[in-house]
């Protein structure tokens, strides 16, 4: 049986913490930033934890 390959698109978007949790970048911070309030852009900065229903699927894509 061949080795399982990591899904490269997922590996670029998702980071695994030391405890094995998945972190992702928050959406809505790429363009049209002039229209968005500063409070919103500040809230969207940083990472968020991946939603529970998606964790199993993403871990499979990452080869974990």
PEPEJO-V767972 format. One record per residue. N is the residue number from 1. RES is the residue in one letter. SS is DSSP state (H for helix, E for strand, - for the rest). OMEGA is omega in radians with two decimals (* if undefined). Layout:
n,res,ss,omega
N,RES,SS,OMEGA
N,RES,SS,OMEGA
This chain:
n,res,ss,omega
1,X,-,-3.11
2,X,-,3.11
3,X,-,3.11
4,X,-,-3.12
5,X,-,3.07
6,X,-,3.07
7,X,-,-2.98
8,X,H,3.12
9,X,H,3.13
10,X,H,-3.09
11,X,H,3.10
12,X,H,-3.03
13,X,H,-3.02
14,X,E,3.06
15,X,E,3.12
16,X,E,3.13
17,X,-,3.13
18,X,-,3.13
19,X,-,3.09
20,X,-,3.09
21,X,-,-3.13
22,X,E,3.12
23,X,E,3.13
24,X,E,3.06
25,X,E,3.14
26,X,-,-3.09
27,X,-,3.01
28,X,-,-3.08
29,X,-,-3.08
30,X,-,-3.09
31,X,-,-3.10
32,X,-,-3.08
33,X,-,3.14
34,X,-,-3.10
35,X,-,-3.05
36,X,-,3.10
37,X,-,-3.13
38,X,H,3.14
39,X,H,3.13
40,X,H,-3.11
41,X,H,3.11
42,X,H,-3.14
43,X,H,-3.10
44,X,H,3.13
45,X,-,-3.12
46,X,-,-3.06
47,X,E,3.09
48,X,E,3.11
49,X,E,-3.14
50,X,-,-3.14
51,X,-,-3.06
52,X,H,-3.12
53,X,H,-3.10
54,X,H,-2.99
55,X,H,-3.08
56,X,H,-3.12
57,X,H,-3.12
58,X,H,3.11
59,X,H,3.10
60,X,H,3.13
61,X,H,3.13
62,X,-,3.11
63,X,-,3.13
64,X,-,*
